[in-house]
Amino acid sequence: MDTFPYESWEEAIVDAVESGGANGYFTWAQSDMSVVLALLGIALAAVWMLWLTRNETNHLNECAGRLNEKWGIN
Amino acid sequence: MLAQETVDLTATVFTEAYYFITVALMWLLHVGFMTYEAGASRRKNVMATAIKNILTIAVVTPVFYYLGWWVYFCMQEGLLPTTTADGKNGVDTAFYFCGDGYGLPWTGSMGPNLGDNITAVFWAAFVLFSWTTGSIMSGAIIERVRTSGYLWLTALMGGIIWVIAAAWGWSFGGWLVLHFGYHDFAASGVVHGIAGIFTLGVLFNLGPRIGRYDRNGGTRSFKPHNLHMTLQGLMLIFTGFYAFYAACLAITADAVPGWANIYFSPATLGAITLTITMGFAGGFAGGYYFSKRDPFWTISGGLAGVIAVSSGADVYSPNLVFILAFLGAGFAYYCGTFLEQRVRLDDAVGAVAVHGFTGFLGVILMGIFASGYPTGPSGMETSLLGQLVGVAALFPLAFFSGYLASWVLKKLNMLRVPPAVELEGLDVAEYGSDFFPEHAKDREMITLADGTDVEAEAILREALADIMATSSGATIDLTKEEAGDGHVSV
C-alpha cells in the first residue's frame, strides 16, 4: 500500500526545507489512499464499538443469570 | 538584533510548544476525573468506574478526529454545514477553510506537515476538551450505567454535540458570536454547561441507583470507598484546569499584547491566572460557608466558583471574580441539593449542578458584569440579551440530545446493567474480580435519610423489591439470604 504522495522521501524533504515549510510535507494527505485509510479507521472504530456492546451485553446477561438467585430475583 | 526570520521561527516553535504543554497538563484533568470517580464509588465498582474513564479516550478521540474537527469548522453558521470557503456570516477571513475540506481526516492539516505547526497541537487541545465533556458526564452516572451505554453517549456528546456548541459560540465565526456578541472565554457554557445539561437528560432515563431513595422520599447516601482518593482527584482536576484555561488563549504575533482569546480579542495569560486562582479561593470559601462545612461541597465549590467566572475570565477584575465565585459555589450547592432531594436526581458527583447549571449561570453573569465588550470579528457588543440567546440555543441542544440518545439506549436495553449485577457490584460482574483482594471485605453500609448508618443489604433488597413490583414480570424473594462471604463467582 503506497501512502506516500511523492516520488521519493528525499525529494519531499528537500522540497519542504527549500520552501521554508511552505510546501508542507506529509506522508499521505490529499492522496486517494488517505481517504481509504480514513474510511478504514472509521470502520474499525465502529466495529469495535459494536463488538464491545455485544460482548458486554452477553457477559452481563450471563452474570445476571447467575446472580439473580442470590438476590432472590425470580 | 535578531533577524526577522529568527524571530518568526521562535514565535512559531514557541506557539507549537505552548499548546503541546497545555495538552500534556490537561491529561491531569482525566487522571483527576478517574481518581475522583473511583474514590467516590463503592468498593464493588472501583475498576468498572476507572475503565469507563480510560475508554472515554478510546472512543471520543477517533470520533473527534474523523468528524468533530470538521464539525467545528463547518457548522459555525448553524446545524447545516457551510460549503463555501469564504464569506461566512458576511465575514471574509482566511480562518475559514470549510470549503476546502479543512478538518477532514485526509487533508494536509491532519498529519505530518512541515508547513503547519499549529493545527495538530490546536486539534489536540480541542480533543482534550472533548474528553473533559465525557468525563463530566461519567461521574454522574457511575455504579449502574453499562460501559457500552456510557461510551455511545460520550461519543455523541464528546465528539459532536459540544463541538456544535463550540462552533456556534466558541469560535471566530460562530453565529452566536457574530450576531449576538456571545462571549464564553473559558467555556462555562460550551463545555461545562453542555456536558452538565446533556447529563441531566441522561439521568432522567437512567434513574437512581437502587436504594438511593426511600419510600418516603428521603435520600440515602452510599459510602464512597476512599474519600481521600476523591479529594486527591479533585485537586488533580484543579491542576489541569490551569492548563485548560491556558489552552483557551491564542498566540498572535502581530497584535498587542501577543495573546488573544478565542474570538481574537486581546487578552493576557496573567489575567486568566488571576481569575482562576481567585475563583478557586472564592469557590472554596463559598462552598464551605453555604454547605455548612460539608467536605464534598467545599471542594466542589472551588470547581463551581471557577466555572461561574469562566465566561468572563479574560476581562473580569479579580475583585469581582472572588465575589462571583463565592456566590457561584453557593448557587451550585443549593441547586445540587434541590436536584438531589426534590427532583430525586441521583447525580453521584453533583455534575449537573456544578457544571450544567453553574456553567450557564456563568454565561449569564458575563452579560451582566461585562456587557458592552466587543466580541469577535464583527465587534458585536456582549450583552445580557445576547448571552441569554446563547443559553436558549445551547441548553436545549444539550438536554434534548442527551435525553433522546439515552431514551433510545434505554429502549434497546443498552443503558443500565441488570439489577442483580448492580447490587453485586460491577467489578465482579464485568471484570470477574474484587480489586482489593488484600483487604477483608466488610459488609456494605448505607446512610439513611436521618443520618443513621446501617448495613446496606436489607435496604437494597427492599429497594429491589419495590423496583420489581413496578416493573414487568419479575418478582423478588425477600427471604433470600446472602451466603458465605457474600461473593458469587462469575
Interface residues (C-beta under 8 A of the other chain):
Chain A: A16 V17 S19 G21 A22 N23 G24 Y25 F26 T27 W28 A29 Q30 S34 V35 L37 A38 G41 I42 A45 M49 L52 T53 E56 T57 H59 L60 N61 E62 C63 A64 R66 L67 N68 E69 K70 W71 G72 I73 N74
Chain B: V59 P62 V63 Y66 L104 P105 W106 T107 G108 S109 M110 G111 P112 N113 L114 G115 D116 R146 T147 S148 L151 W152 A155 M414 V417 P418 P419 A420 V421 L423 E424 A429 E430 R461 L464 M468 A474 T475 I476 D477 L478 T479 K480 E482 A483 V488 V490
